[in-house]
Amino acid sequence: MFGLCILAAFMCFLYCFIVFSIRSGSRFYLIWGLGGLFFTGLALMIRFDLWSQFPLQLRRIICGTVLAGILAFIVAEGCIFAHYRDQGRPDLDYIIVLGAQMKPAGPSAVLKFRLDAAYDYLTANENTLCVVSGGQGANEPCTEAQGMYDYLVERGIAPERILMEDKSTDTSENIAFSAKIIGGTDKDVGIVTNNFHVFRGMMLARHAGFENACGISARSNIYFQPNNLVREFFGIMKDLVCGNLL
């Protein structure tokens, strides 16, 4: 066990450095550093037999909490992978493209993947309208909606097919504010986002009243996928606690 904990700590620290080095767009990579510290501490507890010195009741509470966390993680990741390759339904009334970071040079890789998936869908379904959703962050040159609009128009999507929602700051607001632009939640909509994010995006849409919402999966960067999947777990837990997925 001591060797496994040391290996786990090393892998966490290494991945933290890798994600930092190739710029993930957020600071969530720091959780891998915390994971490295956790496994280092666990290795030291095993090495110096500190665990046996904890009161029995405390050890049971810790073990129960860890097991509950592992079970929750497995269930959440199962839900994510169940919708990992969703491609929606043909001839939807609208698709909503969820925003992500805009950079001075254009859409980030994550956002470009979403826009490419939206382009493919709009090209194949000529009667579907598109809502591009996302406000402007402090480190962004323009609103995400404007950047997405420009990208799709440059690729040949007719401007009149694209509606802009440029006030939202998170996924829940993406959905709620887009519903106002659409004019209600009685339309058939597809939620366009990266594969790891489809389940939560779709569930948030249904919570907002889009009973027939479906997911449209875009690809994502394989280097960031472990980071994305762990971050998405915490996002699901947060939305469950806030009542956004029920």
N, C-alpha and C positions, 0 to 999 in steps of 0.2 A: 504493500500500500504506500509506503514511503516513496518508493521509486515512481509509482504512478502519479502521485501528487506532485512530485518534482517535474515530471514530464508535462503534466497538465499546466503547471505554472509557467514552464518555459514556452509552451505552445500559445498560451494566452498572451504573454508578454510579446512574443514574436508577431502574433496577428495584430495586436494593438499597434505595433510599430509599422507593420505593412499597411494597414488601413490609413494610419496617419500620413505615411509617406506618399501614398497615391491620392490623397485628398478625398475624403468621403463626402464632404459638404456639410457635415455636422460633427459634433464632439461626442457622439455616442460611443465612438471607438474607445473612449476612456473606460468603459465598463469592462473591456478586456484586460486593462491594467488592474482594475479592481479584482477581477477574477484571478489574475496572476498572484496578487497579494493574498487572496483567500486561500488558494491552494498552497502557497508558501507557508502560511500560518498553519494550515492543516498538516502539512508535512512536518513542521516543527513539533506540533502537538503529538504526532505519532512517534517521532524520533525520541522525544523526551518523556513519553507516556503521560502527558498532561490530561488527556481525555478522561482517564480513569479517576482523576481527582475531582471531576465535576460531580455534584450531587446527582443521584440516580434520576430524580424527577426532572431536573434540568436537562439531562441527557435525553430523556424521553421526549420532552417538549421540542428540543432542537431537532431530533431525528424525525419526529412527526411533522414539523414545519418543513423540513427539507423534502420529505417524501411527498407532502401535499404540493409543494412547489414543482417538483418533478412531474407529478401527475397532471397538474394544470398546464405545464409546458407541453407535455405530450399531446394533450387534448387540443390545445390551441394550435400547435403545429400541424396536427391532423386536419383541422378545419382549413388552415392555410393551404395545405397541399391538395385538399379536395377540390379547390377552385383555382389551382395553379395554372391550368391551361384553358380556362373558360374562354369561349369565343362569342358569347352572346347569342342573340337570335337575329335573323334577317329582318330588314324593314322596320327597325325600331323608329319611334317618333323622334327621339333625341338620343344623342350620346353626350355624356358629361365627361370631359377630360380633366382629371384632377391635377392641380398645379404642383410644380416642384421648382427648384431653384433656376432662376435665369442668371446667366453670366454675361459680362460685357460682350463676349464673342457670340452669344446666342444661348439657346437652351442647353442646360446641363445634360449629361449623358442619360440620366434617369428620365428627364422630361422629354428628351428626343425620342427615347424608346416609346413613350406614351403617345407622342404625336405621330410617330410612324404607324403605330397600331390604329390610331384614329383615322389617319389618311387612308389606310388600306380599307377600313370599314366604310368610310364615306365614299370611296371610289366604287366599292361593290354595291352600295345601297344609296342610290342617287336621290331618294326622297327623304332621307334622314337628315335632320338638322343637328348642329353641334354647338354645345356650350363649352367654352374654354374658361376654366375657373381658377382664379388665384390672384391675390393682391400683390403688393410690393413690399418686400422685406428691406431691412436697413442696408443689406449688402447687395441689392439688386438694382440694375440700371433702369428698369421699367417694371410695370406690373407683369406678373406671370401671364395674365390673360392677354395682354398686348403682345408679348413675345410669342405666345402660342398662336395667336391670330395671324401675326406676320409670317410665321413659319408655314402654316397651312396654306395661306394665300399664295406665298411664293412657290409652293409645290403644286398649285393649280386648283385648289378648292375655291369655289365661288364665294366671295365675301358675304353675299346675302344668306349663305347657309351657316354662318358662324355668328354666334351671340357671345358677348363678353361679360363675364362676371368678375369684377376686378377689386372686390373689397374683402374677400375671405382671407383668413390667416391659418386655417387648419382644415382637415378633411371634413369635419362636421359642418363647418361653415361653408365649405365648397358645395356640399349637398343642399343645405338649407337656403343659401342665397341663390343657387342655381334654380331651385324650385320656384322662387319668386319671379325669376326672369322667364321661366317656362310658362308660368301662369297657373301652377297647381301641381298636384302629385298624381293626377289621374292618367298621365301619359306613360307609354312604355319607354323606359330609358335603359341605356347601357352605361355602366361605369367603367371608364377606360383608365387603367392604372397598371403598375408593374405587377408581375405575377405574385410576388409575396404580399401584395397589398390588396388584392382583389377581394378576398373574403371580408375584410373589415370595411372596405369601401361599399361593397354590396349590402352588408348588414346595416351600415349607417344610412344608406339610401332607403332601405325598407323601414327602418325606424322612423325616418323622416316622413314616411307616408307613401313612398313609391312601391306599392305592393308587388308590381311586376318587374322590379329592377333586376337586371342580370349583369354579370361581370364580363368585361372584355380585357383579356390578359395581354399585356405587353411584356417583352423580355426584360431582363435586368443584367447588370454586370456580375459575372460569376465571382470576381474577386471580393465583392462586397456582400455576397449572399449570406454567409454566416452572420455578419453584422446586421444585415437587413432582417433576417428571420428572428434573431433575438430581440431586436428593437421592436419588431411587429408584435411579438409576444407581449411586451410591456404596453404597447399601444392598445392591444385587445383588453388586457387587464384594466387599464385606465378607463376605457370606454364602458367596460362592464360595471365598474365601481360607480361611474357617473350615470349609469342607466341608459347609455346611448345605444346599446346593442340589444336591448330587451323590448 
